[in-house]
C-alpha cells in the first residue's frame, strides 16, 4: 500500500539532491501523533493520531478505490453513500474496507486487487516514466527512501531514514517504521502481508524497476523497508510461516500454526 508513484519529481542530471523535508507543504501532508510523548504507544496500546485534511484525503482516496472490490459492510454497518467531496473516511473505516477486500479472496487475489488499485492512481505510462527517472541506482534508492518518510506516515505512522547495506554498499536507503499503523489497527498478519508488504514490494520491483524489501517485525509491530534490495520469494520469506495474532485478530484461527490468510 505504500507504492504510490513519485514520478512527478524529476532530479537534476547534474547535481541530484535529496528532497527537503521541512517545508510547510510537507508538514501539512503528514499526520500527527496525539500521544503526549509524541511517539507511538507501547505495544498492547493503540496509538492515538490527529489526522489533518491531507491525511484524510489520502485515506478517502485509497478507500474509495478499494470499495469497488470490497464486500458490502456487514449487518448494522451500512452507511449512506458518500460524495467525492465528503472526506468521510477516517483510518478505521479505511482499514474496514481493506478487511472487506480480503473476504472470499485468496492470498494472490488480494495482492492483485492492491496492484490494480495502485495502477488506477497513476497516469498512463507512469511506470515507464518512473523507470527513466529512477533507474536502480544508489541515489534513486536513497531518494525514494527520503520521500517515503513524509508522504506515507498517514498510512504507516512515523518513520525515519536509516543507513543499510545493499550488496556490500552502505547507503541511506532504509526506512524504519517505528510501529506500523496499518498493522496496529488491523491486528492482522494476513492484511499486513497480502495488502501491504507483498504488493508494495512487487509494485516497486516489477512495475517501477526499483527493488524493495519490506521486513515486518510481528513482535513489536515495527517494519524495515530497504530500497535497492531485491525481496525474497514468498516461500523463502519468514512471513510465510507467521502465525496469527490470536488475541487481537477477528479473523484468526487459534488452531492454525500459520495465519490462514497466508495459506491460500
N, C-alpha and C positions, 0 to 999 in steps of 0.2 A: 503493500500500500504506500510505500514511500516513493514509488517510481514515477512521479510527475516530471514532465520534461522541463529542462532548463535551457532549451535550445535558443531562447531569445537573447542569451548573454553571449556576446562574441568577444573573445580575448584578442588583444593586440598581438600580431605575429612577431613584433619586435621586442616588446617588453611586457610579457604576460604578468598580470598581477592578481593576487587573490582578492576577493571582494571585501570591501569594508563592511563590517557587520554592526556599525554603531549608528547608522543613520536613523532618522526618525521614522522612515517608512518601515525599516526592518523591525524596529521596536513595536510598531503598531500591528505588524503581522503576527508577532509572537504572542503566545498565550501567557498567562501569569499563574504562578502557584500561590494559592491563598493560605498556605501553611505559614505560621509565624516565623519558622526558621528559613523560609524561602526555598527549602529543599523538599523532595518527595517524602511522604510519610513513611515511617518504618514498615517493614514487611508485616503484613497482617492488618494494617490500617490503610484505608483508602485515601489517597491524596486528594486534597481539595484544590480545584482550579478556578480561576476567574478568567473566563474567556471573553476576548474582545470581539468586535464586529467582524474583523478579518478571519479570526479563527472560526467563528460560527459560519461565515460564508463558505469556508473550505469544507466544514462538516456537512453543510447543506448540499454543496455541490457533489461531494462524494456519495452522500446518502441518496440523493435523487438519481444519480447514475446507476446505483446498485439496486434501487427499488424495482426497476423493470425485471430484475432477475430473482427477486425475493418472493417467498411465500407470503400470503396475506397475514396481517397480525392475528394473533390468537384471540379467542373469545374474550371480550371485555377490553381488548386493546385497540380496537378500531378507532381511528381518528379521522377527522374531516380532512378532505383533500386540501393540501396547502398550495398557494400560488407561488410562483417562482420568486416573487419579491418578499415572501414571508420567510424570514430566517428562523423557521420553527424547529429546526433540528438542533438539539444540544448533543453533547457527546454520548450520553446514554442512548438516545434514540438512534444515533449513528451506529453504535455497537449492536443495537437490536436489529437493525437492517442487516448487518453482517451475519448475525445468527440465523436470520430467516433465509439468507442466501445459501447457507450451509445445508439447510434441511433438504433431505431427499437427493443430495448430490454426493458423488464420490469425491475423494481427495483430488483427483485430476480435474474433475468438472468444476470444483470450487476454484482451483487455480486458474482455469480457463476463463471463468467469469471475471476474476480480477484483471486478467490480461485485457479482456475486452473493455472493461471499464477504463483502464489506463489509456488504451489506444483511443477511446472515444473522446478523451480530453485533449488530444493532440491535433494540431493542424495536419493536413495531408503532407506526407513526405518528411515529417518531423524526425523519425528515427534516422533516416539517411542524413539529414542536416546535422543531427547530433553527432553522428559518426565523423563527419567532416570537421566539426568544431572541436570535438573532444576525442581524438584518437587515444588509444590505450597507453598513455604516457604517464610518467610520474606527476607532471604538472596537472593533467586532466583529472587524475585521481584525487590530488590534493584540493583542486578547485571544487569538485563536486562534494567532497567531504566538508569543506568550509561552508558551502551553501546549504547542506543538509541541516546543519545546526539551527539556523534561524527559521528556515522555511517549513520545517516539519515537526517542530516541538508541539504544535497543536495536536498532532497525531500520536507522537510517542513520548512527549514530555521532554524535560530538559536534557540536553546532551552537550558533549564537548569534543573538540577535535583532539586526537591523541596520536602520538608517534607510533608507528608499527613497522614491521619488517616484511617486505614483499620481495620474494625471490632474492634474498640476501641484501636488499637495498632498504635503508631506513628512510621513511617518508611520513609526512603528516597527512596520511590518507585514511586514518582510522577515526571512527566516531563512536564514542562510548555513551550509550543511553543509560542514564542512572537508574531509572525504574520505568519500564515501558508502560505508558498509559493505556495502550491498547490491550496488552496482556493483563494489566491490573484490573481494568474494567470488565473484560470478558471472562477472566478467570479460566480460560480455555486453552489448553495446549494446541488442540486442533486448529483453532482460529488463528493463533499465533503463526503456526507453521504453514497452513494452507491458504490463509487470507492475507498474509503479510510476508513472512520470510521467503518462501519458495517463489511466489510470483514476482516479488521485488527483485530477488537475485536473478531470476530468469529474464526479467524485463531489461535490466541494465546489461546483463551479459550477452543476451541473444538479440534483443531489439536495438540497443544502443551501442553494443560492441565494447562496453567498458565493464570488465569483470567486477563482480561484487559478491562478497561473502558476508552473511549475517549469522551471528552465533548468539542465540538467546541463552541466558542463564536462568533456568527454571527454579533455582534455589533462592535467588534474590530479585528476580524479575528484571534484571538489567539485560543489556544486549550490546554486542560489539559488531560494528559494521567495518569492513575493510574494502575500500575501493582499490581496484587493481589486482585483487586476489581472486582467482577462479574458485567457484564454490564446488564442494564435493557432490557426488551423485547422492540421491536420496538414500539409497541403500547403504552408503558409506558414511552418512551423516548421523551423528549421535541422536539427533532429534527423532529419527525413525523408530527409536526404541524408547521414547519418552513416555512414561505413564501419565495418567490424568491428574489434575488437581482434584482429588476425590472430594475434598471438604468444601470447595467453593464453586465447582463447575456443575451447572444444572444438567449438562449432557454427559457427565462422567458415568462410568460403569465400574463399580467397586471390584467386580470380579475380573476386570481386564488388567493385565500386566502392562500393556501398551495402550495409549489413548486410542479408542476405537475409530476416531476420525482420521487416524493415520494408517489404518489397515486396509482401506478400500479406495 
